[in-house]
Amino acid sequence: MAAEELKTGPLEYRSQEGRMGILGFWIFLGAEVVLFATLFATYAVLFGRTADAPTPAELFEPGIVLIMTFLLLTSSFTCGLAVNEMRKGNTKGLTIWMVITLALGVAFLGFEIYEFVHYAHEGATLQSSAYWSAFFVLAGTHGLHVTLGIGWAILLLIQIAKRGLTNKTSRKFFVISLYWHFLDVIWIFIFTSVYLIGMVI
């Protein structure tokens, strides 16, 4: 990257450390793709093996799933707005949009917990069958990642409030935005391959 580009490009790319850090995180996301691909493959193999437990078509609630999808996809949009404010140097705007993003993420987790508890009351648990084991591990791993993302973002917002927007804090914020968008992409796959197909078949 030319010296002139380093002066005028996005703040998170204006140092060698920032560029290498972002590249390293892309590599990390590649490993995460492998993790979720393995979980999706396991789910596909065990699909339909519900034994005596309820089937997904009996338990999946379209309304709840649509609300969860709306919350998470909206949070991806507000996260993008936060990155836009960061690039303008607007710490207040960044904070406002990221707090909204995190609130949507927390709401998503609330619905997911409700969903898991409901399924358990209906007789679908991790021990009920091979299918439900695969479902809870896949959806639960995604939910755990969302939880970690929320905690990570809160700590970063505290750091930005103390230190302001620098090459280092902007790079960290850009990285958490990549992570958040990645989780939204994974959810789209869960929504289509798990919930939509599960409701039909």
Secondary structure, DSSP 8 states (H G I E B T S, - for coil): --HHHHHHS-GGGSSHHHHHHHHHHHHHHHHHHHHHHHHHHHHHHHTT--TTS--HHHH--HHHHHHHHHHHHHHHHHHHHHHHHHHTT-HHHHHHHHHHHHHHHHHHHHHHHHHHHHHHHTT--TTT-HHHHHHHHHHHHHHHHHHHHHHHHHHHHHHHHHH-S-HHHHHHHHHHHHHHHHHHHHHHHHIIIIIIHHHH-
